[in-house]
Amino acid sequence: AYSFDLNHGLEDALQYGVPVYFTTQISFMRPRWYWFDEKAVTARRTHKLWYNVLTRQYHVQIEGSVRQNFDSLDDALFFIRRPTRWVVAPRGALKVGEVYNVTLSMGMDRDYLPKPIQLNAFNNRDWNLASQKRTFQYRAE
């Protein structure tokens, strides 16, 4: 689960119809003593959050999936903060018994914003919303 809140600038942008995207990235690296670490699996998942003024509802859509409607921004953010079940790699992509270094991060993806807003977003700290990268070890089963 992630812990973040939108600042007033992002909330205002949502109210005016600007969709906001959040991307979660995960990578599995197998350490090797003789060469660079082997990149075993890398996956990304993007959530799109937007507000419909006519229906007064917030919508969240996981890229490539159906959208869900929420009556409040808090409910929509709750859904984004707690990722649902996500298969990040097909069966057999990781070698059984090997230890992998897993890196996980989540943040607002400014690349999806409209171009005029992107210029402002890259220069404004209010539009920089990202989690710290978390790293842990995982033994494949």
Phi, psi and omega in degrees: 000146180250155179234107177205156175230151176278140176280176185296326179296317178290322177296319178296318179299318177298316181298332180267011173094011179272119178287147180241135183246138176238128182243131174254131180238139177223140177220142177248120180241131177262117181292140177230139182278338187260351184203185177297158178299144180274127177277106185276310184216137172225132181220150177229146176221129185242132174254134176253128179241127176211163183243133176258116185293323183292316181268350182055046178229151174264143181236140176232130178228127173278132184308124180084014182226181179279161180264157177237144182256144180224145180279337182227158178294324179299319179294319180295317179293326176300318179295319181288323183292332182245092184299142177278179180304132186219118176275112186267345181209147176290160179300133178093358180287333178253142180280128182298132178089347179280150177261133181239143171270120183255131177242129184229133177210158178217145178191169176286130183264103184284348180293337180275349182291154174301148187305316180298327180281330178301319180301316178289323185293324181286342180257357186242124181293337179296336182263013179249095183240111182210150177271165172287147176289132177254133180234134178210168180257145181224131176259119182294138180246000000 
